[in-house]
Amino acid sequence: MNTIAPGRPALEPAIEAYLAAAMKGDRQTAVGIALDLLGEGEPPESIITHLLVGAQARIGEGWQTGTWSVAQEHRASAIAEAALQAVADAAMRAPGAIEEGSAGQAIVACSEGEWHVLPGRMASEILRLRGCEVSYIGPSIPADLLVEMFEFDPPPAVAVTCSMPLSLVGSWATVSALRELGMTVICGGRGYGPDGRWAQAVGADVWAPTFEDGADALMAALARPRVEPRPPMGSPDRTAELNLLRQEGPTMVESAMALSLAAWPWLRESGNAVRATRVDLLATLQAASSAALVADGTLVHEYVEWFESVLAARDLPVAFVATAFDLLLDVVPPELTLVRAALMEGLATSSEAPMAR
Ligand code: B12
């Protein structure tokens, strides 16, 4: 399989200028840079996949290493959204543009639990540039609510996005619900792993490394009849474990949170510390759940590496990582054998021992 599209070196100066503007919150300049490229003849698909995706990836690295604040990143996402819309609308108005709707209707949805809305917006605009009329069903829609809208006359194919391996169980739920309706599911996003290695375990029919590949696959599948309804991907014991996690995961996080507050009452002195602890416990449980789904320990190893780098960049104790696994092992019930094995693997991989309680 291909890897994610490499950058386009010719656009490097534009990416730098765009990032400088986005960091200051200078929307007008950033959008202007994207529109200037279009005026100079850069294809709109390239501006999306190279300028905007390239910039978003750097912003993500900046957040990870602590050089971009959360607020700056949020503001930059709003700017990227504006630039995306401006480029797509201008390209749609240009002579020779394909008429919207002439290539039929397409649907793009985020996986359950996935709040990265921009990748799906980008996929949607690329489909629109190819003549599709697109319904984009924003972020994190629960799988059962998503399928409600397809109760009558479901389309033969849907595109599903997943931007973090942490959201793979949610993606599995979304894809499972669509498979049961006989839809072909085209999956895209970095959540499925750099080479899409985790897409099959989720039940994807196609994993697309780029928006362009995804648009090709979706448009081809839309031209074919619906397939037979299919069960969720995975053995019954794995499926049962994942369904229990979806129901009880938040309660397990709250139980681990209660253990944290009992062990370290000073956490309560800072609203941010309480919030961050809860977010980290949830992410750690999601990492273990995703690893259980895809039966691949490397997912946990990569999570540990990433989490430790985030803490180290903020001068926070790296021992939080092992502590999160340790707390969750106290509250995740024994019947969740796959998840517990992944939690133990995470604990063993962490570079420091858990904090004493
Ligand atoms: C902006 C952003 C956010 C915003 C999203 C706002 C918005 N409007 O979308 C918000 C603030 C909500 C957010 C939240 C979080 N985020 Co965030 N976020 C990002 C960031 C910086 C950019 C995302 C983006 O727009 N990427 C643009 C896409 C298009 O790029 P791409 O994925 O490389 O896409 C390529 C392919 O994958 C493919 N593709 C992508 N999607 C699709 C879809 C289809 C259908 C197809 C065919 C192809 C395709 O096409 C592209 C190539 O051409 C990324 C960094 C990054 N590198 O992406 C982090 C990142 C994804 N986030 C991350 C994290 C950790 C989080 C949080 C957990 C943070 C927290 N502690 O709360 C939460 C989780 C929220 C949730 N449950 O979903 C991490 C994930 C790390 C990991 N190991 O999984 C990242 C990688 C940052 C980092 N370097 O650490 N985030």
Boltz pocket constraint, residues with backbone or C-beta under 6 A from the ligand:
constraints:
  - pocket:
      binder: B
      contacts: [[A, 4], [A, 5], [A, 49], [A, 52], [A, 53], [A, 56], [A, 57], [A, 58], [A, 59], [A, 60], [A, 61], [A, 63], [A, 64], [A, 73], [A, 74], [A, 77], [A, 78], [A, 113], [A, 114], [A, 115], [A, 116], [A, 117], [A, 118], [A, 119], [A, 120], [A, 122], [A, 123], [A, 159], [A, 160], [A, 161], [A, 162], [A, 163], [A, 164], [A, 165], [A, 166], [A, 167], [A, 186], [A, 187], [A, 188], [A, 189], [A, 190], [A, 208], [A, 209], [A, 210], [A, 211], [A, 213], [A, 214], [A, 215], [A, 279], [A, 283], [A, 302], [A, 303], [A, 306]]
      max_distance: 6.0
